[in-house]
Amino acid sequence: MKTIAIANQKGGVAKTTTAINLSAALAELDQRVLLIDMDPQGNASTGLGVDVTRRQKSSYDLLLGDVPPLETVAETTTPGVFIIPATTDLSSSDIELQGVSRRSFLLKDRLRAAGALSRSFDFCMIDCPPSLNLLTVNALVASDSVLVPLQSEFFALEGLSHLLKTIRDIRQQANPALRIEGVLLTMHDARNNLSQQVEKDARETLGEVVFNTVIPRNVRLSEAPSYSVPVITYDPNSKGARAYRDLAAELMQNNRIPEKRIEA
């Protein structure tokens, strides 16, 4: 199981949108995907059709409870995608974890101990909260790589520097194998000069770290969560759906994983 944290300390950069739709696009390529919702808002859980009433066991229990990890996994409405949902209990986790030993390693230790969990999935996506708190640190320590959504707007690159510093610190102190999976330009409007300039600056500054795939501004991407489904289900032919399929294919290619589309 390859574990990827989807992180950016800024909100509103399409982090959860990417977690949901990349997971769905990978499932279309015959990959079994586990999404761990580490954001107390629980938007990824809602966006995949897991109602609050179905979240008796959650990522809070995975971190702090005595619940076996496999028991925290819930089915979603998307074939091939499973989720460990989030509840508002996570909001107090920073305080509760202060006195816990190895508090930055809790998620890593739990996932490592759950061998059956790792054998059940090809990918694990972790949707991080929009801050560099202890939940995000746990996700980075437990992950093989980090995917960074970057909004195509002014000051986007300035905010990125804080996250890159955190990643460097995690490498030095807790997870030396952690690498950057890629920076993903989101909410991109090719007709907008600012979007074009942000893309140009990002590619000149970060080089090959930036994904070739760019996620456009697309109303279907905004509408899909209100129906609790990925955009690939809501409107399979939309620009947003096609972009996330391209991203999944690029991710698979970068990791040298052969694509095997599910036969209809």
Buried (B, 14 or more C-beta within 10 A) or exposed (E): BBBBBBBBBBEEBBBBBBBBBBBBBBBBBBBBBBBBBBBBBBBBBBBBBBEEEEBEBBBBBBBBBEBBBEEBBBEBEBEBBBBBBBBEBBBEBBEBBEEBEEBBBBBBBBBEEBEEBBEBBBBBBBBBBBBBBBBBBBBBBBBBBBBBBBBBBEEBBEBBEEBBEBBEEBBEEBBEEBBBBBBBBBBBBEEBEEBBEBBEEBBEEBEEBBBEBBBBBBEBBEBBBEEBBBBBBBBEEBBBBBBBBBBBBBBBEBEEBEEEEEEE
